[in-house]
Amino acid sequence: MKTLINPSKNSWSKILIRPTQSIEDIENTVNQIFQDIQLKGDFAIAKYTSIFDDVEIDTIEVSDFEINEASKQIPEDLKTAIQNAKQNIEVFHAAQKTSKVNIKTTKGVTCWQEKRPIEKIGLYIPGGTAPLFSTVLMLAIPAQIAGCKEIVLCSPPNKEGKIANEILYTAQLCGCSKILKVGGIQAIAGLTFGTDSIPKVYKIFGPGNQFVTVAKQLSTKYGTAIDMPAGPSELLVVADDSANASYVASDLLSQAEHGTDSQVILVSTSKDLISKVEKEVKKQIEDLSRKAIAEKAIKNSKLIYVENDKIALELINEYGPEHFIVCTSTNEFYISGIYNAGSVFIGNYTPESAGDYASGTNHTLPTNGFSKAYSGVNLDSFTKSITFQNITKEGLINIGETIELMAEAEGLQAHKNAVTLRLKDLKS
């Protein structure tokens, strides 16, 4: 880890830069696969599944029998843990429901707003080195609460042609409509265009590698919405002498083990704490099963000393972390002052992993500084707002002249006429 002491403000953009990789070659690959799947559908899906996943799949939809068999393989204590997490996530996301907004803007003019679910959504759940069944909870639960009619889950098959048991169990528990053995670029393309086996959806959610990320971005050019731009996982911790150094180190490592391109940063007003945390990281990393991955991520991470909380907060808002842990004697200062963060974890007993699994908040969050403009996934991510207006005769008389004058000033004669004709009838 690199230690920085009082870095000057004009150096912040350089020291806070995220790990990047050229995507030009990836974009070409993604484009070619999209075009192939758009033309050849399931035939192309099968071809790329064979190439990338090294398996031949006859039927990509997971059967009820496969789901039942997978469920039998899950230990009862893990089932209980998943169900407990599900309950907390349901409680938090159900509380995000809002009432219809209904108001009279002026006499005779009533306006209101109602939310409607996005009817068809796709969930992408990576397989890879760690089957992220927790992400199924984070996406399928709010989709169910929002009332989405069709929830299609795609996840890459292993070389035996199977999806991880934990993913299948969690997907059926959360009410997914279809579970499909398809991953990578081909899954995103299938959800974008639709094939005989894969329904076309209106919005795609879920994390993935660089190929999946670029594929999701390309899908938007074909009219499919996505949850947010995605990037490598990241965590920033602000801590002082009131923090427990071993806890802080464990939090940094919990993000570092996600991938070699993950980024973790400690910002502190205490040089002593920075020293203790650095020692703890070296100690704890030795016992990790994903040590090799964590070591590469830690090598590119930073320990930053600043003189006071004000400077620390300014630096943190400039970075806009995906995950933000606050462990200081001045927590309220940071809570009230943070504007750019995906999710905030407060105090010595709020590890970031609690939000990853079971506290109830969503772990699908904006990375790469996108927290400056994007929210994490929440109930609203699965809905859209529709506005309504109902104008009486009296209402049109009240606002008619205003509309006419504004339409004329913009040179839109037909807009003006639509009101003028009605007013003429009302006054005759």
N, C-alpha and C positions, 0 to 999 in steps of 0.2 A: 504494500500500500504506500502511496506517495503522501508525505506530510507537507502541508503548505501553511506557512505562518503569515497571517495578515496579508493575504493577496490583495493587490491594488484593484480597485473597482474596474479599471480598464482592462484587467486581465481575466475578469470573471467569465466572459464569453468563451475564452480559450480553455480555461481549466474546467468549465462545466460542460464541455462539448460531449455529446454522446458517441458511443462506438458506432461507426458507420461502415457500410460496405456497398460497393457499386452494384446497382441493380439493372444496369443496361442489358447484360447477358440474360439475366433472369426474365426481364420484360419480353425479350424476343422468344424465349422458350414458352412463357405463359401465353403470349399471343398465338403462337402456332398451335398449342394444345386447345385453346379456346375455339379457334377456327375449325379444327378437326372435329371437336365435339359438337359444335353447332351444326356441322354438315352430317356427321355420321352417328351421333347419339350414343346409344348403349354399346355399339361396336367399338367406338373409340374409347369409351369408359373402360371396357374390358381390356383393351390394348394397353392403356396407360397403367392400369392396375397391375397387369402382368409385368410391365417394364419397371415400375417404381416400387411395387410392393412384393414382387417376385412370387405371385400367386395367381392361379386361375380361379375365377369366381363364376359359377354357373348362375346363381341367383343372388343378387346383391341385397335384397331385402331380408332382414333377420326374421326368422320364424318365431312363433310363440313357443315352439318346442325348444329352440336355442335359448330363448330368454329364460324359460323355466329351468333348463339345465344349468345355465350360468348362475342363476339365483341360488341354486343348491350348493354351489361352490363357495359362496360368500360366508365367512364365519359369522356367527350370530352377533358377536360383539361389534363387528364392523357394520352389520346391518343396523344395529341399534344406534351406532354413532351417526350413520348417514341419515337415519330417521330423525335423530335429535337435531342435527344441523338443518335438515329440511324444515322442521318446525320453526326454528329461529328465523330462517330466511323468509319463510312464508309470513310470519308475524310482521317483520320489518317492511316487506314489500307490500303487503296488504294495507298497511298503515299509510302508504303513499297515494292511495286512491283519493281523488278530489271530487268535490261536489260540482254540479253544473253551475256555471257562472251566468246569471241572468240579471239584466239591468235595463232600465229605461233611460236611454241617453238623453232624450228630450220627450216632451209630451207627444204621444202617438208613435214613438219609435222604440221598439223593444229589440235588444240584441242579446244573444247568448252564445255560449261556447259549450260544446259537448265533446267528450273523448270517445273514440272508437278504436277497437283493437285492429292491429294489422292482421289481416286474415291469414296470410300464408308466410311463415318464417322458416328459415333454415338455420340449424345450429351446427357449427363445425367443432368437433372435439378431437384434438390431436391424440395419436397413439404414442409413438416414439418411445423414449426412454422412461417416461413416467405417464401412465394413462390418467389423464386429468378428469376423473369422474366427478370431482368437486365442481368443475365448470358446468357439468350437466345441471347440477342443482342451481347454480347461479343464473343460468339462462332459461331453463325449462320452467322453473317455478314462477318467475314474474310473467313469463309468456302465458302460463295457465291462468294466473290471477287476472291478467289483462283481458283474457278471453279470446286469444288467438285460436282460430279454428283448426289450422293445420300446422303442426310442429314437426318438421322433418330433421332428423339428426343424422349426420354423416360422420363416420370415423373410419380411419384406415384399418384394413384387416391385417393380421399377422400372417406369417408364412403358412399357417394352417388354415387360413381363410376365416379366422375368427376375430371378433372384437373383444377387448378385455372384459372379463366377467363383471368387474365393478361398474364399467360404463353401461353395460346392458341392464344390470340390476337397477341402477340409478335412473336410467332413461325410462324404464317401464314404471318405476315408482312415481316419476314426475309426469307421467301421462303423455309421452311423445307419441305422435301419430304413426310415424314410420321411423325405423332405424335401418340405415343403409351402410353396407360394407364398402365404402368408397372414401378415399382420402385425397389429400393434396390438391393440386391444381384442378384435377379432373372432377373432384367433388364440388368445388366452387363453380366451375363451368357448368356442371350438370344442374346445380341449383339455379344458375343464371338463365340458362336456355330451356331447361326441362328436357327430359328424354322419356322413353317409354317406361323406364323404371324410376326415374327421379323427377318429382314434381318441380315445376318452376315456382320459385318463391318471390316475395316482394322485398324481403330484407334478410341479410345474412349476418349472423353473429358468431363470434368465437375467435380464439387465438390460433396461432400457427406459426410455422417457420417463414422465412423470407419469401418462399414461393407462394405460400398461402396468402401472405400479406399483399403481395403484388397482384395475385389473382383476385382478391377481394376488391382492390382498387380498380382493376380493369372491369370488374362486373358492374361498377357504377356507370361506365360508359354505355352499357346496354340497358340502363334503366333500373337496375337493382340497387336498393339502398344497402348500406352496411352500418354496423354499430359505430365504428370509429376507426381512424388510422391506427395501426398497431406497430409496436416495436419491441425491443428486448425489455425484460422486466427491470425495474429500478426501485431503489429505496434510498431515502435520505433521512438520517437521524440527527436531530439536534439534542444535545445533552450537555449537562454541566456536572459539577461535583455531587449533585444530589442523585445522579443516576448510578445504577449498578453496572459496572464495566462488563461483567460476564454476560449480563442480559443484553447489553448493547451489541456485544460481539456476536452473540447467538442470532440476533436479528439481522445483522449484516450478512452473516453466513447463510441465513435462511433464504435470502434473495440471491446470493452469489451462486448457490447450488442449482438455480433454475437453468442457467446456461453460461457458456464462456463469454457471451457478449452482454451479460447482465451487468448493471452498474450500481455500486453501493457507495454512499458518501456519508461521512460523519462530519458534522459541523459542531464545534464546541468552543465555549469561552474558557475552557480549562485545559491547559497543556498536560496536566497530571492525568486527567481522564483519558486524553488521547493516547498517552503512553500506556496506560493500563489496558485500554481497549485493544491496542495493537498487539500486546502480549497475549491477551485472551484469544484473539483471532488465530494467532499462530498455534496456540495450545488446542483450541477446539477443532480446528480444521483437520487435525490428524485423525480424528475419530469418525470423520464423515465417510459414508459409503460413496458419495459423489465428490470425493476429495479432489480428483483431477480437474473436474469441471469448476469447482469452487475456487481452486487455486488460480486458474486462468482469469476468472472474473475479478478476484481480489487483487491481482497484479495490476489491473487497470483502474482500481478504485482509489479514493482519496480521503485523507484525514485533514480537515481544514480548521485551523485555529483563527478565531476572530476576537476582537477586543470586547465586544458587548452584544447584547441581544438585538439591538436595533440593526446593527450591521448584519448579524446572522439572519434576521428575518428578511431583510432586503435581498440578500443573496439567495435565500430559499425561494422567495417569490420569483426571482429571476430564473431560477432553475425549473420550477414547476414540477415537482416530483410526482411520480405515480403513487407511491406510498410515502407517507410522511409520519415519522415517529417523533413525539415530543416528550422528552424526559428531563425536565428542568424544574427549578424552584419558581419559575415564572411562566408556567404553562398557559395561563390565561392570556398573557401578552401574545403568545404565538397563536392561540386559538382564535382570538379576535382579529389578529393581523394577517392571517394566511389567506391569500386570494387564489393562489395557483397550486392546487394539489388534487390528486385523484381521491384519496381517502386518508384520513388522519387518525393516528393511534396515540392515545394520551396516557402517559404515566408508566411506571415501572412494570405494571402488571397487565399491560395491553400489548402483547406481541403482535407483530404484523400477521403472523400465521393464524391468529384468531379470526381476522377478517378473511383470510384465504379460505377458511373452512366453516366456521360455526357461529360467529357472533351474530350474524344476520345481515350485515352489509354485503354489498356485491363486490366480488374481486375482479370483475372485468372493468379495467380502468384505463384512462388515457396515459400513454407513455410519450417519450420523446418531446416533452414540453407542451404537448397538446392539452394539458390541464389548464392552460391559459385561456382556452376557448371551448373545450369539450368537457362534458360531465362523464362520470362513469356510467355503466349500464344501470338503469333503474326502471321502475314500472313504466314511466313515460317513454322509454326506449321502444316499447312494444305497442304503443298507441299513437294515434295522430289526433290533433284537435281540429274540429270542424266548427266554424262560426255560422250562426244563423241570424237573420234579421226579419222582423215583421213590422211593416209600416202601415198605419191606418191612413184614411183620407186626411184626417187632421194632422197626422205626422208628416205626410208629404207636403202639405201646405206650409208647415213649420220649417222644413229644411229645403224645400224646393228651390227657392231663389238662391240659396247658398250653392247648391249643386249647379244650377244654371250658370252662375257667375264664374265658378271655378272651371267648369267644362269649356266655357267660351274662352277664358284666358289661356287654356291649354290648346285651343284650336281644335277641339273635338266636338264638332257640331252635332253628330248623332247622339253623343252622350247627353248634350243639352236637350235635344229634341225629345228624348225618352221621358224627360221630366216635363217639358213644356206642354206636350200633348195631353198628359194626364192632368196637369194643373188647369189647362184650358177647359177640359171636360168638367172638372170639379167646380169651376167658377161660373160655368154657363147655366 
